[in-house]
Amino acid sequence: MDIEIKLLVRDIANQIIADLQKNIREKRVTEFGPMNNTGEAAASLRWKIEDGNLVIYSTMPGFNYIMTLETGRKPGRMPPVEPIQRWMQQRGINPRDISQESLAFLIARRIGREGSKVYREYTKTGKGTGILLDVIGNRQYIKDNVITPIVNKLTERFIEQMQSA
């Protein structure tokens, strides 16, 4: 791959990551606001070329952690209480008749039993939050931000080569 194409792929990949990060930080998916809590998910996004394909991935631990932004957390094991308590503190959630730690425990227990609110509201209806899929699963986005820039660059290079021949 020559340098112009590498730079174009870099720019496209960086734009995709920037748009994903914007959705993570700003898209309101519940009445509690965006999914962004610690900023780790948005900051973990990277890209690479693997076997000729552009791969967008997350460096966060856990196989499907980043996908929980789209589909929520399925029922199963109870999640840790501490991140939920941090989330409550960051959003100024101060319960009146129960300690913050107790409420965080009850929320974690419910997530373990029923899945997260995102899972219950979106996944059961077959719709994700759109945090990821509005970018990487959207045909118009791919056309406008991936295919069109590549076609334009290749057309420009073809015209230049024809004019210099």
C-alpha positions as CSV (number, residue, x, y, z in Angstrom):
1,M,0.0,0.0,0.0
2,D,1.5,3.3,-1.0
3,I,1.8,6.3,1.4
4,E,-1.3,8.2,0.1
5,I,-3.6,5.2,0.6
6,K,-2.1,4.5,4.0
7,L,-2.8,8.1,5.0
8,L,-6.3,7.9,3.7
9,V,-7.0,4.7,5.6
10,R,-5.5,6.3,8.8
11,D,-7.8,9.3,8.3
12,I,-10.8,7.1,7.8
13,A,-10.0,4.9,10.8
14,N,-9.4,7.9,13.0
15,Q,-12.8,9.4,11.9
16,I,-14.6,6.2,12.7
17,I,-13.0,6.1,16.1
18,A,-13.8,9.7,16.8
19,D,-17.5,9.2,15.8
20,L,-17.7,6.1,18.0
21,Q,-16.1,8.0,20.9
22,K,-18.6,10.9,20.4
23,N,-21.5,8.4,20.6
24,I,-20.1,6.8,23.8
25,R,-19.6,10.2,25.4
26,E,-22.7,12.0,24.3
27,K,-25.5,9.7,23.1
28,R,-28.3,9.5,25.6
29,V,-29.5,5.9,25.7
30,T,-31.5,6.0,29.0
31,E,-32.9,8.8,31.2
32,F,-29.5,8.6,33.0
33,G,-27.7,10.0,30.0
34,P,-24.8,8.6,28.0
35,M,-23.1,5.3,28.6
36,N,-19.8,7.1,29.3
37,N,-18.8,6.6,33.0
38,T,-15.1,6.5,33.4
39,G,-14.1,7.4,29.9
40,E,-12.2,4.1,29.6
41,A,-14.4,2.6,26.8
42,A,-14.0,5.6,24.5
43,A,-10.3,5.9,25.2
44,S,-9.8,2.1,24.5
45,L,-10.7,2.3,20.8
46,R,-7.9,1.5,18.4
47,W,-7.5,0.5,14.8
48,K,-5.1,-1.8,12.8
49,I,-4.8,-3.4,9.4
50,E,-5.0,-7.1,9.7
51,D,-4.9,-9.4,6.6
52,G,-5.8,-6.4,4.4
53,N,-8.8,-5.4,6.5
54,L,-9.3,-2.4,8.7
55,V,-10.1,-3.6,12.2
56,I,-11.5,-1.3,14.9
57,Y,-11.1,-2.8,18.3
58,S,-11.1,-2.1,22.1
59,T,-8.1,-2.6,24.4
60,M,-10.5,-3.1,27.4
61,P,-10.3,-6.4,29.1
62,G,-13.1,-8.9,28.6
63,F,-14.0,-10.4,25.2
64,N,-17.2,-8.5,24.5
65,Y,-17.1,-5.6,27.0
66,I,-17.4,-2.9,24.3
67,M,-20.4,-4.6,22.8
68,T,-22.3,-4.1,26.1
69,L,-22.5,-0.5,25.1
70,E,-24.7,-1.6,22.2
71,T,-26.6,-4.5,23.6
72,G,-26.4,-4.1,27.4
73,R,-25.4,-6.7,30.0
74,K,-27.2,-10.0,29.9
75,P,-28.5,-11.6,33.2
76,G,-26.1,-14.0,34.9
77,R,-23.5,-13.2,37.5
78,M,-24.0,-10.1,39.6
79,P,-21.6,-7.3,38.5
80,P,-19.3,-5.7,41.0
81,V,-20.9,-3.1,43.2
82,E,-18.0,-0.6,43.2
83,P,-18.3,0.6,39.6
84,I,-22.0,1.1,40.0
85,Q,-21.4,3.2,43.1
86,R,-18.8,5.3,41.2
87,W,-21.4,5.7,38.4
88,M,-24.0,6.9,41.0
89,Q,-21.5,9.4,42.5
90,Q,-20.6,10.8,39.0
91,R,-24.2,11.4,38.2
92,G,-25.1,12.8,41.6
93,I,-27.5,10.0,42.6
94,N,-28.0,10.3,46.3
95,P,-30.8,8.1,47.7
96,R,-32.7,9.4,50.7
97,D,-33.8,6.3,52.6
98,I,-30.9,3.9,51.8
99,S,-27.1,4.2,51.7
100,Q,-25.5,4.7,48.3
101,E,-23.6,1.4,48.8
102,S,-26.9,-0.5,49.5
103,L,-28.6,0.9,46.5
104,A,-25.6,0.1,44.3
105,F,-25.8,-3.5,45.7
106,L,-29.5,-3.7,44.8
107,I,-28.9,-2.4,41.3
108,A,-26.0,-4.9,40.8
109,R,-28.3,-7.7,42.0
110,R,-31.0,-6.7,39.6
111,I,-28.6,-6.5,36.7
112,G,-27.3,-10.0,37.7
113,R,-30.9,-11.3,37.7
114,E,-32.5,-9.4,34.8
115,G,-29.7,-7.9,32.8
116,S,-29.0,-4.2,32.6
117,K,-31.6,-1.6,31.7
118,V,-30.1,-1.3,28.2
119,Y,-30.4,-5.1,27.8
120,R,-34.0,-5.1,29.0
121,E,-35.1,-2.0,27.0
122,Y,-33.2,-2.5,23.7
123,T,-32.0,-6.0,23.2
124,K,-35.3,-7.7,23.9
125,T,-36.9,-5.6,21.2
126,G,-34.1,-6.5,18.8
127,K,-32.7,-2.9,18.7
128,G,-29.3,-1.9,20.1
129,T,-28.5,1.5,21.5
130,G,-26.9,2.7,18.3
131,I,-23.8,3.7,20.0
132,L,-21.7,1.4,17.9
133,L,-24.1,0.3,15.1
134,D,-25.1,3.9,14.1
135,V,-21.5,4.2,12.9
136,I,-20.1,0.8,12.0
137,G,-23.4,-0.8,11.0
138,N,-24.9,2.1,9.1
139,R,-24.7,1.7,5.3
140,Q,-25.0,5.5,4.7
141,Y,-22.3,6.2,7.2
142,I,-20.0,3.6,5.6
143,K,-20.7,5.0,2.1
144,D,-20.1,8.6,3.1
145,N,-17.1,8.1,5.4
146,V,-15.4,5.0,3.9
147,I,-16.3,4.2,0.3
148,T,-16.7,7.8,-1.1
149,P,-13.3,9.0,0.2
150,I,-11.6,5.9,-1.2
151,V,-13.3,6.2,-4.6
152,N,-12.5,9.9,-4.7
153,K,-8.8,9.3,-4.0
154,L,-8.6,6.5,-6.5
155,T,-10.4,8.6,-9.2
156,E,-8.1,11.5,-8.5
157,R,-5.0,9.3,-8.8
158,F,-6.4,7.7,-12.0
159,I,-7.0,11.1,-13.6
160,E,-3.5,12.2,-12.6
161,Q,-1.9,9.1,-14.1
162,M,-3.9,9.5,-17.4
163,Q,-2.9,13.2,-17.6
164,S,0.8,12.4,-17.1
165,A,0.8,9.5,-19.7
